Amino acid sequence: MSGLAACSEPPPPWQQESYVFGTRVELKLNAATPQQAQQAAAAVLAELDRLHRLLHPWQPDSDAGRLNRALASGQPYRSSPELLALLRSGQALEARSDGLFSPAIGRLVALWGFHQDTPASTAVDMIALQALVASRPRLRDLRISADGEVRSDKRTLQVDVGGMAKGWALDRARRQLQAAGIRSALLNIGGNIMALGQKADGTPWQVGIRHPRRNEAMATLPLHDGEAIGTSGDYQRYVLRDGRRHCHLIDPRDGNSDCKLQSATVLIAPASDAGLRSDVASKPLYLDGPGLAARHARSLGVAGWLLIDGQGRAWLNPALAARLHWRVAPDSITETGNG
């Protein structure tokens, strides 16, 4: 009997899905008992829901919404500890990304119609957009006091932490599971994925990278303990105007929402902020493309990256190429850069 037990298959992980941060959340947990897994998953989902309501960028009664009203009127605002942590991290990451990632462009996001669950397809006021771009709202314009009071003299600055909140929450969820005694899990918050430990059979977790034009994985790779991966793509939130695709990945430099690439994927090595950077780092790589991808990767601590350009060609660095398993390989695959 002991020999049979030793050779038996490990039980499948506890799986639970929900919808938080405007996206699908999937948890896979291995625990001592199903009850432990269920309780840990429920606690994580409850915390994610609380954070979503606190940080929602366009709900007037959220912490972020109240901050934006105060900024628009030139008044100081005392933010929650969670939003303050995001703002401070956002300022540092904005600087490291040469301003290509900026949570201060909430008004640009609204002008393009992405401040609603279903993006608007109406025409954009280009005069208002050009004036807003010229004012250059940046998160560095926020002044955060030691006691948590936030203010800015720039009235066009509106905070939208949607481009970093999912990854930031991923780091928090990992720590929450560890505190609950979970040592093996795969966490997916809207395509930002982090591994905790390994699967019950001792092998790494396997994750897929979505094909930007098909509802399937174009490639898979093993994800090791503490690693995180994230993708930004033109297929996630977009509208068609006059036959052109415009997506939520807006360039702070000129306010442009043209879909420059089909997708950008980044792999982050284990770190306390691996989830956060898996969310943030894909944006500069998406906006600047293959030519500057290695530079942005070095600045933001990206271990591996994959870009799918507008013609469906793949560009990736050697570190990710060595780990990637193609399922639907593009016609053109180019290894480039050392970052």
DATAJO-V985008 format. One record per pair of residues at least 6 apart in sequence whose ideal C-beta (glycine too) atoms are under 6 Angstrom apart, sorted by sequence separation. I is the first residue (numbers start at 1). J is the second residue. D is the distance in whole Angstrom. If there is no record, write none. Layout:
BEGIN
i,j,d
I,J,D
I,J,D
END
This chain:
BEGIN
i,j,d
31,37,4
56,62,4
59,65,5
109,115,6
113,119,5
144,150,5
198,204,5
199,205,6
268,274,4
308,314,6
18,25,5
57,64,5
70,77,4
94,101,6
113,120,3
187,194,5
211,218,4
238,245,5
239,246,5
250,257,5
29,37,4
93,101,6
94,102,5
142,150,6
143,151,5
177,185,5
285,293,5
297,305,5
307,315,4
17,26,5
54,63,5
55,64,5
186,195,6
208,217,3
209,218,6
238,247,4
268,277,5
67,77,5
142,152,5
195,205,5
209,219,5
268,278,5
306,316,4
16,27,5
141,152,5
185,196,4
237,248,4
246,257,4
285,296,5
29,41,6
67,79,6
208,220,5
247,259,5
284,296,4
293,305,6
305,317,5
15,28,5
90,103,4
111,124,6
141,154,5
184,197,4
234,247,4
304,317,6
27,41,5
173,187,5
183,197,5
193,207,5
206,220,6
245,259,5
306,320,6
321,335,5
13,28,4
14,29,5
266,281,5
304,319,5
13,29,6
141,157,6
206,222,6
207,223,5
266,282,5
303,319,6
304,320,3
314,330,4
13,30,5
63,80,5
137,154,6
170,187,6
232,249,6
290,307,6
313,330,6
318,335,5
111,129,5
204,222,4
205,223,5
264,282,5
312,330,6
137,156,5
170,189,5
186,205,5
281,300,4
313,332,4
314,333,5
315,334,5
63,83,5
137,157,4
174,194,6
204,224,5
285,305,6
317,337,5
135,156,4
212,233,5
264,285,5
281,302,5
315,336,6
170,192,5
174,196,6
264,286,4
14,37,3
166,189,5
212,235,5
277,300,6
132,156,6
166,190,5
170,194,5
16,41,4
107,132,6
167,192,5
234,259,4
261,286,5
290,315,4
166,192,5
18,45,5
20,48,4
54,82,6
195,223,4
197,225,5
234,262,6
20,49,6
195,225,6
233,263,4
21,52,5
20,52,5
195,227,6
231,263,6
232,264,5
104,137,5
104,138,5
194,228,4
231,265,4
269,303,5
104,139,4
102,138,6
103,139,6
193,229,5
230,266,6
251,287,5
266,302,5
267,303,5
102,139,6
249,286,6
267,304,4
192,230,4
229,267,5
266,305,5
191,231,5
228,268,5
265,306,4
298,339,4
297,339,3
227,270,6
264,307,5
294,337,3
226,270,3
293,337,6
94,139,5
263,308,5
294,339,4
228,274,4
261,307,6
262,308,4
228,275,5
91,139,5
230,278,4
261,309,5
90,139,5
91,140,6
107,156,6
229,278,6
230,279,5
212,262,4
228,278,4
232,282,4
107,158,5
109,160,5
212,263,4
232,283,6
106,158,3
230,282,5
104,157,5
106,159,6
267,320,6
106,160,4
232,286,5
103,159,6
209,265,5
58,115,4
103,160,6
103,161,5
84,148,5
79,148,6
78,148,5
78,149,5
79,150,5
76,149,5
77,150,5
76,151,4
86,161,5
71,152,6
194,275,5
86,168,6
72,155,6
71,157,6
192,278,5
192,279,5
68,158,5
68,159,6
67,159,6
64,159,6
212,308,5
221,323,5
57,160,4
221,324,5
171,275,4
57,162,5
170,275,3
171,276,6
219,324,5
220,325,5
55,161,6
219,326,5
167,275,4
168,276,5
219,327,6
167,276,5
55,165,5
217,327,6
218,328,5
167,278,5
167,279,3
166,279,5
164,279,5
164,280,5
211,328,6
51,169,6
119,237,6
121,239,5
119,239,5
48,169,6
133,254,6
133,255,4
129,255,5
44,173,5
44,176,6
114,248,5
40,177,6
40,180,4
40,182,5
108,250,5
21,166,5
112,257,5
105,252,5
108,255,5
102,252,5
31,182,6
29,182,6
99,252,6
30,184,4
29,185,5
28,186,4
27,187,6
26,188,4
25,189,5
23,190,3
30,200,5
101,280,5
101,283,5
101,284,6
100,284,4
93,280,5
97,284,4
100,287,5
10,200,4
10,201,5
96,299,5
96,300,6
END
